[in-house]
Amino acid sequence: MGSRQRMKFRKPLPQKPAAGKTAAEIVRELKEGNAPVSDYREQSLKIHGLICAKCGREFDFKDRRLLTVHHKDGNHQNNPPDGSNWENLCAYCHDDEHSRGLLGDYLNGKGGGI
């Protein structure tokens, strides 16, 4: 432990983010609960209901955590307010949906060697 390491510091963040607010203003809004919310999961649950679009299993309020939102086009940034890119899937069906492409690639010889 004879040599001392120099500490590297990050560059300071810009004073005003793109939204025109300082970091302190954003933190205050988050703490107060006034920050704008973009919760597509809640929107999807309201639009499509507490039911899995694949297996038809119905959920109630206490077990709705097992219901997930699947983006049909695979783009998590594509969140239209009408819910047209979402489908509610139970955790099991959601895993199955995402593993289908991997299995298909593997069976067709396109897999990257697991």
C-alpha positions, 0 to 999 in steps of 0.5 A, spaced: 500 500 500 505 504 498 503 508 492 497 512 493 492 512 487 489 518 484 481 519 485 478 520 478 472 525 478 466 525 473 465 531 470 459 535 473 452 534 470 449 540 466 445 545 470 439 544 466 437 538 463 433 537 457 426 538 460 429 545 463 429 543 470 435 542 475 437 536 478 435 538 485 428 540 482 427 533 479 429 530 485 424 534 489 419 532 484 420 525 485 420 525 493 414 529 493 411 524 488 409 530 483 414 527 477 410 525 471 409 518 470 409 514 464 407 507 467 405 503 461 404 497 465 398 500 469 395 503 463 395 496 459 392 492 465 386 498 465 386 497 458 386 489 457 384 487 464 387 482 469 387 476 464 393 473 460 392 474 453 395 467 451 393 462 456 387 466 459 388 465 466 385 471 470 388 474 475 385 478 481 388 484 485 393 480 490 396 476 484 397 481 479 404 481 480 404 475 476 401 479 470 406 482 465 406 486 459 409 484 453 411 489 447 408 486 441 414 489 436 419 488 441 420 495 442 420 497 449 420 505 447 414 504 443 408 505 448 402 508 444 396 510 449 391 506 446 395 500 448 396 497 441 403 495 442 402 491 448 399 484 451 398 482 458 401 475 459 402 471 465 410 470 467 410 463 464 407 465 457 411 471 457 417 467 458 415 462 453 414 468 448 421 470 449 424 463 448 420 461 442 425 465 437 431 462 441 429 455 440 427 456 433 434 459 431 437 453 435 433 448 431 434 451 425 442 451 426 442 459 427 444 458 434 450 461 437 452 455 441 450 455 448 
